[in-house]
């Protein structure tokens, strides 16, 4: 019969190739998946990719820089009134 694995003999038993799983509580283990509450919170927006002319992109970037806004905010502010 093997001795119970303890913090003192864990490394030695592992180095010998012995089973050390009795030291760990495997019934509570959860492998894979994200931690609860981890990551960025959803902004509620959806990514939409489209192709625009280089001159239009320069205009959007320039306006965003001048107004200290994000490019997506500039595009949204220009499109929203036109689509209502």
PDB file with SEQRES, HELIX, SHEET and CRYST1 records, atoms N, CA, C and O in Angstrom:
SEQRES   1 A   84  UNK UNK UNK UNK UNK UNK UNK UNK UNK UNK UNK UNK UNK          
SEQRES   2 A   84  UNK UNK UNK UNK UNK UNK UNK UNK UNK UNK UNK UNK UNK          
SEQRES   3 A   84  UNK UNK UNK UNK UNK UNK UNK UNK UNK UNK UNK UNK UNK          
SEQRES   4 A   84  UNK UNK UNK UNK UNK UNK UNK UNK UNK UNK UNK UNK UNK          
SEQRES   5 A   84  UNK UNK UNK UNK UNK UNK UNK UNK UNK UNK UNK UNK UNK          
SEQRES   6 A   84  UNK UNK UNK UNK UNK UNK UNK UNK UNK UNK UNK UNK UNK          
SEQRES   7 A   84  UNK UNK UNK UNK UNK UNK                                      
HELIX    1 AA1 UNK A   10  UNK A   15  1                                   6    
HELIX    2 AA2 UNK A   21  UNK A   23  5                                   3    
HELIX    3 AA3 UNK A   26  UNK A   28  5                                   3    
HELIX    4 AA4 UNK A   54  UNK A   67  1                                  14    
HELIX    5 AA5 UNK A   71  UNK A   83  1                                  13    
CRYST1    1.000    1.000    1.000  90.00  90.00  90.00 P 1           1          
ATOM      1  N   UNK A   1       0.834  -1.183   0.000  1.00  0.00           N  
ATOM      2  CA  UNK A   1       0.000   0.000   0.000  1.00  0.00           C  
ATOM      3  C   UNK A   1       0.882   1.251   0.000  1.00  0.00           C  
ATOM      4  O   UNK A   1       1.850   1.343   0.756  1.00  0.00           O  
ATOM      5  N   UNK A   2       0.536   2.202  -0.851  1.00  0.00           N  
ATOM      6  CA  UNK A   2       1.323   3.427  -0.946  1.00  0.00           C  
ATOM      7  C   UNK A   2       0.935   4.391   0.162  1.00  0.00           C  
ATOM      8  O   UNK A   2      -0.199   4.420   0.640  1.00  0.00           O  
ATOM      9  N   UNK A   3       1.937   5.180   0.548  1.00  0.00           N  
ATOM     10  CA  UNK A   3       1.652   6.218   1.536  1.00  0.00           C  
ATOM     11  C   UNK A   3       0.835   7.322   0.882  1.00  0.00           C  
ATOM     12  O   UNK A   3       0.953   7.562  -0.320  1.00  0.00           O  
ATOM     13  N   UNK A   4       0.015   7.984   1.669  1.00  0.00           N  
ATOM     14  CA  UNK A   4      -0.794   9.104   1.185  1.00  0.00           C  
ATOM     15  C   UNK A   4       0.137  10.221   0.738  1.00  0.00           C  
ATOM     16  O   UNK A   4       1.158  10.485   1.371  1.00  0.00           O  
ATOM     17  N   UNK A   5      -0.226  10.871  -0.357  1.00  0.00           N  
ATOM     18  CA  UNK A   5       0.566  11.977  -0.876  1.00  0.00           C  
ATOM     19  C   UNK A   5       0.313  13.213  -0.019  1.00  0.00           C  
ATOM     20  O   UNK A   5      -0.832  13.583   0.241  1.00  0.00           O  
ATOM     21  N   UNK A   6       1.390  13.837   0.409  1.00  0.00           N  
ATOM     22  CA  UNK A   6       1.311  15.060   1.204  1.00  0.00           C  
ATOM     23  C   UNK A   6       2.105  16.144   0.512  1.00  0.00           C  
ATOM     24  O   UNK A   6       2.803  15.890  -0.470  1.00  0.00           O  
ATOM     25  N   UNK A   7       1.996  17.357   1.029  1.00  0.00           N  
ATOM     26  CA  UNK A   7       2.760  18.468   0.449  1.00  0.00           C  
ATOM     27  C   UNK A   7       4.257  18.208   0.548  1.00  0.00           C  
ATOM     28  O   UNK A   7       5.026  18.660  -0.300  1.00  0.00           O  
ATOM     29  N   UNK A   8       4.670  17.480   1.581  1.00  0.00           N  
ATOM     30  CA  UNK A   8       6.089  17.221   1.774  1.00  0.00           C  
ATOM     31  C   UNK A   8       6.627  16.175   0.796  1.00  0.00           C  
ATOM     32  O   UNK A   8       7.775  16.283   0.363  1.00  0.00           O  
ATOM     33  N   UNK A   9       5.828  15.164   0.437  1.00  0.00           N  
ATOM     34  CA  UNK A   9       6.354  14.112  -0.438  1.00  0.00           C  
ATOM     35  C   UNK A   9       5.816  14.189  -1.866  1.00  0.00           C  
ATOM     36  O   UNK A   9       6.110  13.311  -2.677  1.00  0.00           O  
ATOM     37  N   UNK A  10       5.045  15.207  -2.186  1.00  0.00           N  
ATOM     38  CA  UNK A  10       4.439  15.340  -3.517  1.00  0.00           C  
ATOM     39  C   UNK A  10       5.482  15.356  -4.621  1.00  0.00           C  
ATOM     40  O   UNK A  10       5.392  14.578  -5.570  1.00  0.00           O  
ATOM     41  N   UNK A  11       6.460  16.223  -4.508  1.00  0.00           N  
ATOM     42  CA  UNK A  11       7.452  16.374  -5.578  1.00  0.00           C  
ATOM     43  C   UNK A  11       8.283  15.111  -5.748  1.00  0.00           C  
ATOM     44  O   UNK A  11       8.560  14.701  -6.876  1.00  0.00           O  
ATOM     45  N   UNK A  12       8.683  14.490  -4.646  1.00  0.00           N  
ATOM     46  CA  UNK A  12       9.490  13.274  -4.717  1.00  0.00           C  
ATOM     47  C   UNK A  12       8.700  12.146  -5.381  1.00  0.00           C  
ATOM     48  O   UNK A  12       9.232  11.440  -6.236  1.00  0.00           O  
ATOM     49  N   UNK A  13       7.430  11.973  -4.991  1.00  0.00           N  
ATOM     50  CA  UNK A  13       6.608  10.927  -5.598  1.00  0.00           C  
ATOM     51  C   UNK A  13       6.389  11.188  -7.088  1.00  0.00           C  
ATOM     52  O   UNK A  13       6.423  10.262  -7.899  1.00  0.00           O  
ATOM     53  N   UNK A  14       6.164  12.464  -7.443  1.00  0.00           N  
ATOM     54  CA  UNK A  14       5.945  12.812  -8.851  1.00  0.00           C  
ATOM     55  C   UNK A  14       7.200  12.518  -9.665  1.00  0.00           C  
ATOM     56  O   UNK A  14       7.110  11.962 -10.759  1.00  0.00           O  
ATOM     57  N   UNK A  15       8.377  12.888  -9.140  1.00  0.00           N  
ATOM     58  CA  UNK A  15       9.642  12.640  -9.843  1.00  0.00           C  
ATOM     59  C   UNK A  15       9.900  11.155 -10.048  1.00  0.00           C  
ATOM     60  O   UNK A  15      10.549  10.766 -11.020  1.00  0.00           O  
ATOM     61  N   UNK A  16       9.398  10.319  -9.140  1.00  0.00           N  
ATOM     62  CA  UNK A  16       9.556   8.866  -9.264  1.00  0.00           C  
ATOM     63  C   UNK A  16       8.535   8.269 -10.229  1.00  0.00           C  
ATOM     64  O   UNK A  16       8.626   7.093 -10.581  1.00  0.00           O  
ATOM     65  N   UNK A  17       7.570   9.071 -10.653  1.00  0.00           N  
ATOM     66  CA  UNK A  17       6.555   8.585 -11.580  1.00  0.00           C  
ATOM     67  C   UNK A  17       5.364   7.963 -10.879  1.00  0.00           C  
ATOM     68  O   UNK A  17       4.523   7.337 -11.524  1.00  0.00           O  
ATOM     69  N   UNK A  18       5.281   8.124  -9.592  1.00  0.00           N  
ATOM     70  CA  UNK A  18       4.173   7.552  -8.827  1.00  0.00           C  
ATOM     71  C   UNK A  18       2.904   8.386  -9.018  1.00  0.00           C  
ATOM     72  O   UNK A  18       2.964   9.552  -9.408  1.00  0.00           O  
ATOM     73  N   UNK A  19       1.768   7.770  -8.738  1.00  0.00           N  
ATOM     74  CA  UNK A  19       0.481   8.455  -8.836  1.00  0.00           C  
ATOM     75  C   UNK A  19       0.343   9.455  -7.684  1.00  0.00           C  
ATOM     76  O   UNK A  19       0.459   9.079  -6.518  1.00  0.00           O  
ATOM     77  N   UNK A  20       0.100  10.710  -8.006  1.00  0.00           N  
ATOM     78  CA  UNK A  20      -0.032  11.745  -6.982  1.00  0.00           C  
ATOM     79  C   UNK A  20      -1.415  12.399  -7.017  1.00  0.00           C  
ATOM     80  O   UNK A  20      -1.621  13.432  -6.380  1.00  0.00           O  
ATOM     81  N   UNK A  21      -2.354  11.818  -7.744  1.00  0.00           N  
ATOM     82  CA  UNK A  21      -3.674  12.427  -7.884  1.00  0.00           C  
ATOM     83  C   UNK A  21      -4.462  12.428  -6.584  1.00  0.00           C  
ATOM     84  O   UNK A  21      -5.404  13.206  -6.437  1.00  0.00           O  
ATOM     85  N   UNK A  22      -4.091  11.561  -5.628  1.00  0.00           N  
ATOM     86  CA  UNK A  22      -4.802  11.569  -4.355  1.00  0.00           C  
ATOM     87  C   UNK A  22      -4.566  12.859  -3.569  1.00  0.00           C  
ATOM     88  O   UNK A  22      -5.295  13.156  -2.623  1.00  0.00           O  
ATOM     89  N   UNK A  23      -3.538  13.630  -3.967  1.00  0.00           N  
ATOM     90  CA  UNK A  23      -3.241  14.905  -3.307  1.00  0.00           C  
ATOM     91  C   UNK A  23      -4.207  16.001  -3.763  1.00  0.00           C  
ATOM     92  O   UNK A  23      -4.478  16.942  -3.017  1.00  0.00           O  
ATOM     93  N   UNK A  24      -4.721  15.880  -4.976  1.00  0.00           N  
ATOM     94  CA  UNK A  24      -5.571  16.913  -5.564  1.00  0.00           C  
ATOM     95  C   UNK A  24      -7.038  16.526  -5.467  1.00  0.00           C  
ATOM     96  O   UNK A  24      -7.385  15.347  -5.525  1.00  0.00           O  
ATOM     97  N   UNK A  25      -7.884  17.517  -5.319  1.00  0.00           N  
ATOM     98  CA  UNK A  25      -9.326  17.300  -5.251  1.00  0.00           C  
ATOM     99  C   UNK A  25      -9.883  17.400  -6.673  1.00  0.00           C  
ATOM    100  O   UNK A  25     -10.269  18.481  -7.117  1.00  0.00           O  
ATOM    101  N   UNK A  26      -9.922  16.278  -7.378  1.00  0.00           N  
ATOM    102  CA  UNK A  26     -10.315  16.261  -8.792  1.00  0.00           C  
ATOM    103  C   UNK A  26     -11.822  16.400  -8.982  1.00  0.00           C  
ATOM    104  O   UNK A  26     -12.272  16.757 -10.071  1.00  0.00           O  
ATOM    105  N   UNK A  27     -12.606  16.126  -7.950  1.00  0.00           N  
ATOM    106  CA  UNK A  27     -14.059  16.208  -8.109  1.00  0.00           C  
ATOM    107  C   UNK A  27     -14.530  17.642  -8.271  1.00  0.00           C  
ATOM    108  O   UNK A  27     -15.610  17.878  -8.812  1.00  0.00           O  
ATOM    109  N   UNK A  28     -13.735  18.611  -7.808  1.00  0.00           N  
ATOM    110  CA  UNK A  28     -14.113  20.015  -7.922  1.00  0.00           C  
ATOM    111  C   UNK A  28     -13.432  20.703  -9.104  1.00  0.00           C  
ATOM    112  O   UNK A  28     -13.632  21.896  -9.332  1.00  0.00           O  
ATOM    113  N   UNK A  29     -12.635  19.955  -9.845  1.00  0.00           N  
ATOM    114  CA  UNK A  29     -11.870  20.552 -10.945  1.00  0.00           C  
ATOM    115  C   UNK A  29     -12.790  20.898 -12.112  1.00  0.00           C  
ATOM    116  O   UNK A  29     -13.718  20.157 -12.436  1.00  0.00           O  
ATOM    117  N   UNK A  30     -12.510  22.034 -12.728  1.00  0.00           N  
ATOM    118  CA  UNK A  30     -13.223  22.455 -13.934  1.00  0.00           C  
ATOM    119  C   UNK A  30     -12.176  22.815 -14.973  1.00  0.00           C  
ATOM    120  O   UNK A  30     -11.415  23.765 -14.789  1.00  0.00           O  
ATOM    121  N   UNK A  31     -12.136  22.065 -16.059  1.00  0.00           N  
ATOM    122  CA  UNK A  31     -11.168  22.350 -17.104  1.00  0.00           C  
ATOM    123  C   UNK A  31     -11.858  23.039 -18.272  1.00  0.00           C  
ATOM    124  O   UNK A  31     -12.984  22.706 -18.644  1.00  0.00           O  
ATOM    125  N   UNK A  32     -11.163  23.990 -18.826  1.00  0.00           N  
ATOM    126  CA  UNK A  32     -11.636  24.659 -20.027  1.00  0.00           C  
ATOM    127  C   UNK A  32     -12.694  25.707 -19.753  1.00  0.00           C  
ATOM    128  O   UNK A  32     -13.293  25.757 -18.679  1.00  0.00           O  
ATOM    129  N   UNK A  33     -12.903  26.528 -20.739  1.00  0.00           N  
ATOM    130  CA  UNK A  33     -13.927  27.562 -20.630  1.00  0.00           C  
ATOM    131  C   UNK A  33     -13.414  28.811 -19.942  1.00  0.00           C  
ATOM    132  O   UNK A  33     -12.367  28.803 -19.295  1.00  0.00           O  
ATOM    133  N   UNK A  34     -14.153  29.856 -20.090  1.00  0.00           N  
ATOM    134  CA  UNK A  34     -13.781  31.142 -19.515  1.00  0.00           C  
ATOM    135  C   UNK A  34     -14.215  31.225 -18.062  1.00  0.00           C  
ATOM    136  O   UNK A  34     -15.174  30.575 -17.644  1.00  0.00           O  
ATOM    137  N   UNK A  35     -13.510  32.014 -17.322  1.00  0.00           N  
ATOM    138  CA  UNK A  35     -13.915  32.269 -15.936  1.00  0.00           C  
ATOM    139  C   UNK A  35     -15.188  33.104 -15.953  1.00  0.00           C  
ATOM    140  O   UNK A  35     -15.405  33.907 -16.861  1.00  0.00           O  
ATOM    141  N   UNK A  36     -15.996  32.912 -14.975  1.00  0.00           N  
ATOM    142  CA  UNK A  36     -17.240  33.679 -14.873  1.00  0.00           C  
ATOM    143  C   UNK A  36     -16.895  35.157 -14.721  1.00  0.00           C  
ATOM    144  O   UNK A  36     -16.097  35.528 -13.860  1.00  0.00           O  
ATOM    145  N   UNK A  37     -17.490  35.990 -15.549  1.00  0.00           N  
ATOM    146  CA  UNK A  37     -17.258  37.430 -15.480  1.00  0.00           C  
ATOM    147  C   UNK A  37     -15.977  37.906 -16.148  1.00  0.00           C  
ATOM    148  O   UNK A  37     -15.667  39.097 -16.102  1.00  0.00           O  
ATOM    149  N   UNK A  38     -15.220  36.994 -16.773  1.00  0.00           N  
ATOM    150  CA  UNK A  38     -13.958  37.383 -17.399  1.00  0.00           C  
ATOM    151  C   UNK A  38     -14.212  37.994 -18.780  1.00  0.00           C  
ATOM    152  O   UNK A  38     -15.212  37.691 -19.430  1.00  0.00           O  
ATOM    153  N   UNK A  39     -13.314  38.837 -19.204  1.00  0.00           N  
ATOM    154  CA  UNK A  39     -13.370  39.415 -20.540  1.00  0.00           C  
ATOM    155  C   UNK A  39     -14.092  40.748 -20.584  1.00  0.00           C  
ATOM    156  O   UNK A  39     -14.602  41.247 -19.580  1.00  0.00           O  
ATOM    157  N   UNK A  40     -14.116  41.297 -21.774  1.00  0.00           N  
ATOM    158  CA  UNK A  40     -14.787  42.593 -21.955  1.00  0.00           C  
ATOM    159  C   UNK A  40     -16.291  42.430 -21.896  1.00  0.00           C  
ATOM    160  O   UNK A  40     -16.842  41.414 -22.320  1.00  0.00           O  
ATOM    161  N   UNK A  41     -16.928  43.424 -21.375  1.00  0.00           N  
ATOM    162  CA  UNK A  41     -18.389  43.428 -21.350  1.00  0.00           C  
ATOM    163  C   UNK A  41     -18.886  43.809 -22.735  1.00  0.00           C  
ATOM    164  O   UNK A  41     -18.245  44.599 -23.428  1.00  0.00           O  
ATOM    165  N   UNK A  42     -20.005  43.263 -23.138  1.00  0.00           N  
ATOM    166  CA  UNK A  42     -20.568  43.529 -24.456  1.00  0.00           C  
ATOM    167  C   UNK A  42     -21.014  44.982 -24.561  1.00  0.00           C  
ATOM    168  O   UNK A  42     -21.623  45.529 -23.642  1.00  0.00           O  
ATOM    169  N   UNK A  43     -20.698  45.593 -25.700  1.00  0.00           N  
ATOM    170  CA  UNK A  43     -21.112  46.976 -25.922  1.00  0.00           C  
ATOM    171  C   UNK A  43     -22.509  47.027 -26.547  1.00  0.00           C  
ATOM    172  O   UNK A  43     -23.129  48.088 -26.618  1.00  0.00           O  
ATOM    173  N   UNK A  44     -22.985  45.885 -26.992  1.00  0.00           N  
ATOM    174  CA  UNK A  44     -24.292  45.835 -27.635  1.00  0.00           C  
ATOM    175  C   UNK A  44     -24.235  46.156 -29.117  1.00  0.00           C  
ATOM    176  O   UNK A  44     -25.265  46.166 -29.792  1.00  0.00           O  
ATOM    177  N   UNK A  45     -23.056  46.414 -29.621  1.00  0.00           N  
ATOM    178  CA  UNK A  45     -22.893  46.743 -31.034  1.00  0.00           C  
ATOM    179  C   UNK A  45     -22.445  45.513 -31.808  1.00  0.00           C  
ATOM    180  O   UNK A  45     -21.888  44.577 -31.234  1.00  0.00           O  
ATOM    181  N   UNK A  46     -22.691  45.518 -33.109  1.00  0.00           N  
ATOM    182  CA  UNK A  46     -22.331  44.401 -33.977  1.00  0.00           C  
ATOM    183  C   UNK A  46     -21.337  44.901 -35.014  1.00  0.00           C  
ATOM    184  O   UNK A  46     -21.512  45.971 -35.597  1.00  0.00           O  
ATOM    185  N   UNK A  47     -20.293  44.111 -35.236  1.00  0.00           N  
ATOM    186  CA  UNK A  47     -19.294  44.485 -36.229  1.00  0.00           C  
ATOM    187  C   UNK A  47     -19.880  44.328 -37.625  1.00  0.00           C  
ATOM    188  O   UNK A  47     -20.547  43.339 -37.929  1.00  0.00           O  
ATOM    189  N   UNK A  48     -19.617  45.328 -38.473  1.00  0.00           N  
ATOM    190  CA  UNK A  48     -20.087  45.311 -39.853  1.00  0.00           C  
ATOM    191  C   UNK A  48     -18.927  45.746 -40.726  1.00  0.00           C  
ATOM    192  O   UNK A  48     -18.429  46.864 -40.596  1.00  0.00           O  
ATOM    193  N   UNK A  49     -18.496  44.867 -41.612  1.00  0.00           N  
ATOM    194  CA  UNK A  49     -17.327  45.152 -42.443  1.00  0.00           C  
ATOM    195  C   UNK A  49     -17.800  45.467 -43.860  1.00  0.00           C  
ATOM    196  O   UNK A  49     -18.623  44.746 -44.423  1.00  0.00           O  
ATOM    197  N   UNK A  50     -17.274  46.549 -44.429  1.00  0.00           N  
ATOM    198  CA  UNK A  50     -17.616  46.938 -45.796  1.00  0.00           C  
ATOM    199  C   UNK A  50     -16.402  47.571 -46.452  1.00  0.00           C  
ATOM    200  O   UNK A  50     -15.442  47.935 -45.773  1.00  0.00           O  
ATOM    201  N   UNK A  51     -16.441  47.701 -47.744  1.00  0.00           N  
ATOM    202  CA  UNK A  51     -15.337  48.316 -48.488  1.00  0.00           C  
ATOM    203  C   UNK A  51     -15.715  49.751 -48.856  1.00  0.00           C  
ATOM    204  O   UNK A  51     -16.807  50.015 -49.359  1.00  0.00           O  
ATOM    205  N   UNK A  52     -14.790  50.664 -48.592  1.00  0.00           N  
ATOM    206  CA  UNK A  52     -15.003  52.070 -48.915  1.00  0.00           C  
ATOM    207  C   UNK A  52     -13.831  52.573 -49.743  1.00  0.00           C  
ATOM    208  O   UNK A  52     -12.746  51.990 -49.724  1.00  0.00           O  
ATOM    209  N   UNK A  53     -14.057  53.645 -50.461  1.00  0.00           N  
ATOM    210  CA  UNK A  53     -12.980  54.214 -51.268  1.00  0.00           C  
ATOM    211  C   UNK A  53     -11.918  54.831 -50.353  1.00  0.00           C  
ATOM    212  O   UNK A  53     -12.242  55.289 -49.257  1.00  0.00           O  
ATOM    213  N   UNK A  54     -10.670  54.847 -50.785  1.00  0.00           N  
ATOM    214  CA  UNK A  54      -9.607  55.432 -49.971  1.00  0.00           C  
ATOM    215  C   UNK A  54      -9.874  56.890 -49.593  1.00  0.00           C  
ATOM    216  O   UNK A  54      -9.528  57.312 -48.489  1.00  0.00           O  
ATOM    217  N   UNK A  55     -10.481  57.658 -50.489  1.00  0.00           N  
ATOM    218  CA  UNK A  55     -10.752  59.065 -50.185  1.00  0.00           C  
ATOM    219  C   UNK A  55     -11.799  59.197 -49.075  1.00  0.00           C  
ATOM    220  O   UNK A  55     -11.698  60.086 -48.230  1.00  0.00           O  
ATOM    221  N   UNK A  56     -12.799  58.319 -49.076  1.00  0.00           N  
ATOM    222  CA  UNK A  56     -13.817  58.345 -48.038  1.00  0.00           C  
ATOM    223  C   UNK A  56     -13.224  57.926 -46.687  1.00  0.00           C  
ATOM    224  O   UNK A  56     -13.567  58.493 -45.649  1.00  0.00           O  
ATOM    225  N   UNK A  57     -12.359  56.958 -46.710  1.00  0.00           N  
ATOM    226  CA  UNK A  57     -11.700  56.516 -45.474  1.00  0.00           C  
ATOM    227  C   UNK A  57     -10.845  57.638 -44.898  1.00  0.00           C  
ATOM    228  O   UNK A  57     -10.851  57.866 -43.688  1.00  0.00           O  
ATOM    229  N   UNK A  58     -10.112  58.336 -45.759  1.00  0.00           N  
ATOM    230  CA  UNK A  58      -9.296  59.474 -45.292  1.00  0.00           C  
ATOM    231  C   UNK A  58     -10.176  60.553 -44.675  1.00  0.00           C  
ATOM    232  O   UNK A  58      -9.823  61.151 -43.659  1.00  0.00           O  
ATOM    233  N   UNK A  59     -11.331  60.795 -45.304  1.00  0.00           N  
ATOM    234  CA  UNK A  59     -12.255  61.815 -44.782  1.00  0.00           C  
ATOM    235  C   UNK A  59     -12.802  61.406 -43.413  1.00  0.00           C  
ATOM    236  O   UNK A  59     -12.891  62.237 -42.508  1.00  0.00           O  
ATOM    237  N   UNK A  60     -13.163  60.147 -43.259  1.00  0.00           N  
ATOM    238  CA  UNK A  60     -13.692  59.660 -41.977  1.00  0.00           C  
ATOM    239  C   UNK A  60     -12.615  59.746 -40.904  1.00  0.00           C  
ATOM    240  O   UNK A  60     -12.873  60.220 -39.798  1.00  0.00           O  
ATOM    241  N   UNK A  61     -11.410  59.289 -41.228  1.00  0.00           N  
ATOM    242  CA  UNK A  61     -10.312  59.331 -40.257  1.00  0.00           C  
ATOM    243  C   UNK A  61      -9.967  60.772 -39.869  1.00  0.00           C  
ATOM    244  O   UNK A  61      -9.720  61.062 -38.698  1.00  0.00           O  
ATOM    245  N   UNK A  62      -9.952  61.663 -40.850  1.00  0.00           N  
ATOM    246  CA  UNK A  62      -9.642  63.066 -40.573  1.00  0.00           C  
ATOM    247  C   UNK A  62     -10.686  63.708 -39.676  1.00  0.00           C  
ATOM    248  O   UNK A  62     -10.355  64.424 -38.731  1.00  0.00           O  
ATOM    249  N   UNK A  63     -11.947  63.445 -39.981  1.00  0.00           N  
ATOM    250  CA  UNK A  63     -13.015  64.020 -39.162  1.00  0.00           C  
ATOM    251  C   UNK A  63     -12.982  63.466 -37.742  1.00  0.00           C  
ATOM    252  O   UNK A  63     -13.189  64.205 -36.779  1.00  0.00           O  
ATOM    253  N   UNK A  64     -12.721  62.162 -37.612  1.00  0.00           N  
ATOM    254  CA  UNK A  64     -12.642  61.542 -36.287  1.00  0.00           C  
ATOM    255  C   UNK A  64     -11.502  62.150 -35.474  1.00  0.00           C  
ATOM    256  O   UNK A  64     -11.640  62.385 -34.273  1.00  0.00           O  
ATOM    257  N   UNK A  65     -10.392  62.397 -36.132  1.00  0.00           N  
ATOM    258  CA  UNK A  65      -9.240  62.989 -35.430  1.00  0.00           C  
ATOM    259  C   UNK A  65      -9.529  64.428 -35.011  1.00  0.00           C  
ATOM    260  O   UNK A  65      -9.201  64.831 -33.895  1.00  0.00           O  
ATOM    261  N   UNK A  66     -10.137  65.195 -35.899  1.00  0.00           N  
ATOM    262  CA  UNK A  66     -10.457  66.589 -35.586  1.00  0.00           C  
ATOM    263  C   UNK A  66     -11.450  66.700 -34.434  1.00  0.00           C  
ATOM    264  O   UNK A  66     -11.341  67.585 -33.585  1.00  0.00           O  
ATOM    265  N   UNK A  67     -12.422  65.785 -34.419  1.00  0.00           N  
ATOM    266  CA  UNK A  67     -13.488  65.850 -33.417  1.00  0.00           C  
ATOM    267  C   UNK A  67     -13.180  65.015 -32.176  1.00  0.00           C  
ATOM    268  O   UNK A  67     -13.991  64.942 -31.253  1.00  0.00           O  
ATOM    269  N   UNK A  68     -12.006  64.390 -32.161  1.00  0.00           N  
ATOM    270  CA  UNK A  68     -11.589  63.539 -31.036  1.00  0.00           C  
ATOM    271  C   UNK A  68     -12.640  62.469 -30.753  1.00  0.00           C  
ATOM    272  O   UNK A  68     -13.069  62.277 -29.615  1.00  0.00           O  
ATOM    273  N   UNK A  69     -13.040  61.783 -31.813  1.00  0.00           N  
ATOM    274  CA  UNK A  69     -14.047  60.721 -31.713  1.00  0.00           C  
ATOM    275  C   UNK A  69     -13.509  59.467 -32.379  1.00  0.00           C  
ATOM    276  O   UNK A  69     -12.511  59.513 -33.098  1.00  0.00           O  
ATOM    277  N   UNK A  70     -14.170  58.356 -32.139  1.00  0.00           N  
ATOM    278  CA  UNK A  70     -13.822  57.108 -32.812  1.00  0.00           C  
ATOM    279  C   UNK A  70     -14.372  57.151 -34.231  1.00  0.00           C  
ATOM    280  O   UNK A  70     -15.385  57.797 -34.499  1.00  0.00           O  
ATOM    281  N   UNK A  71     -13.688  56.451 -35.137  1.00  0.00           N  
ATOM    282  CA  UNK A  71     -14.136  56.422 -36.529  1.00  0.00           C  
ATOM    283  C   UNK A  71     -15.550  55.853 -36.642  1.00  0.00           C  
ATOM    284  O   UNK A  71     -16.357  56.338 -37.435  1.00  0.00           O  
ATOM    285  N   UNK A  72     -15.847  54.828 -35.848  1.00  0.00           N  
ATOM    286  CA  UNK A  72     -17.183  54.220 -35.923  1.00  0.00           C  
ATOM    287  C   UNK A  72     -18.261  55.210 -35.469  1.00  0.00           C  
ATOM    288  O   UNK A  72     -19.387  55.174 -35.966  1.00  0.00           O  
ATOM    289  N   UNK A  73     -17.917  56.088 -34.530  1.00  0.00           N  
ATOM    290  CA  UNK A  73     -18.880  57.096 -34.078  1.00  0.00           C  
ATOM    291  C   UNK A  73     -19.170  58.101 -35.188  1.00  0.00           C  
ATOM    292  O   UNK A  73     -20.307  58.540 -35.357  1.00  0.00           O  
ATOM    293  N   UNK A  74     -18.139  58.460 -35.938  1.00  0.00           N  
ATOM    294  CA  UNK A  74     -18.313  59.395 -37.050  1.00  0.00           C  
ATOM    295  C   UNK A  74     -19.204  58.766 -38.112  1.00  0.00           C  
ATOM    296  O   UNK A  74     -20.141  59.399 -38.598  1.00  0.00           O  
ATOM    297  N   UNK A  75     -18.914  57.529 -38.469  1.00  0.00           N  
ATOM    298  CA  UNK A  75     -19.704  56.851 -39.502  1.00  0.00           C  
ATOM    299  C   UNK A  75     -21.156  56.722 -39.046  1.00  0.00           C  
ATOM    300  O   UNK A  75     -22.078  56.965 -39.824  1.00  0.00           O  
ATOM    301  N   UNK A  76     -21.356  56.342 -37.793  1.00  0.00           N  
ATOM    302  CA  UNK A  76     -22.716  56.179 -37.283  1.00  0.00           C  
ATOM    303  C   UNK A  76     -23.468  57.511 -37.271  1.00  0.00           C  
ATOM    304  O   UNK A  76     -24.649  57.562 -37.613  1.00  0.00           O  
ATOM    305  N   UNK A  77     -22.786  58.584 -36.879  1.00  0.00           N  
ATOM    306  CA  UNK A  77     -23.454  59.889 -36.836  1.00  0.00           C  
ATOM    307  C   UNK A  77     -23.841  60.366 -38.231  1.00  0.00           C  
ATOM    308  O   UNK A  77     -24.816  61.103 -38.382  1.00  0.00           O  
ATOM    309  N   UNK A  78     -23.098  59.962 -39.242  1.00  0.00           N  
ATOM    310  CA  UNK A  78     -23.424  60.349 -40.615  1.00  0.00           C  
ATOM    311  C   UNK A  78     -24.502  59.449 -41.228  1.00  0.00           C  
ATOM    312  O   UNK A  78     -25.331  59.917 -42.009  1.00  0.00           O  
ATOM    313  N   UNK A  79     -24.490  58.172 -40.878  1.00  0.00           N  
ATOM    314  CA  UNK A  79     -25.451  57.240 -41.470  1.00  0.00           C  
ATOM    315  C   UNK A  79     -26.828  57.272 -40.813  1.00  0.00           C  
ATOM    316  O   UNK A  79     -27.843  57.153 -41.499  1.00  0.00           O  
ATOM    317  N   UNK A  80     -26.870  57.428 -39.505  1.00  0.00           N  
ATOM    318  CA  UNK A  80     -28.132  57.345 -38.774  1.00  0.00           C  
ATOM    319  C   UNK A  80     -29.194  58.313 -39.307  1.00  0.00           C  
ATOM    320  O   UNK A  80     -30.316  57.880 -39.567  1.00  0.00           O  
ATOM    321  N   UNK A  81     -28.887  59.601 -39.480  1.00  0.00           N  
ATOM    322  CA  UNK A  81     -29.922  60.518 -40.005  1.00  0.00           C  
ATOM    323  C   UNK A  81     -30.356  60.168 -41.428  1.00  0.00           C  
ATOM    324  O   UNK A  81     -31.518  60.344 -41.793  1.00  0.00           O  
ATOM    325  N   UNK A  82     -29.416  59.673 -42.220  1.00  0.00           N  
ATOM    326  CA  UNK A  82     -29.741  59.355 -43.609  1.00  0.00           C  
ATOM    327  C   UNK A  82     -30.643  58.127 -43.726  1.00  0.00           C  
ATOM    328  O   UNK A  82     -31.354  57.983 -44.721  1.00  0.00           O  
ATOM    329  N   UNK A  83     -30.628  57.250 -42.739  1.00  0.00           N  
ATOM    330  CA  UNK A  83     -31.409  56.027 -42.805  1.00  0.00           C  
ATOM    331  C   UNK A  83     -32.719  56.102 -42.051  1.00  0.00           C  
ATOM    332  O   UNK A  83     -33.474  55.129 -42.033  1.00  0.00           O  
ATOM    333  N   UNK A  84     -33.006  57.229 -41.430  1.00  0.00           N  
ATOM    334  CA  UNK A  84     -34.264  57.351 -40.667  1.00  0.00           C  
ATOM    335  C   UNK A  84     -35.398  57.817 -41.541  1.00  0.00           C  
ATOM    336  O   UNK A  84     -36.522  57.973 -41.063  1.00  0.00           O  
TER     337      UNK A  84                                                      
END                                                                             
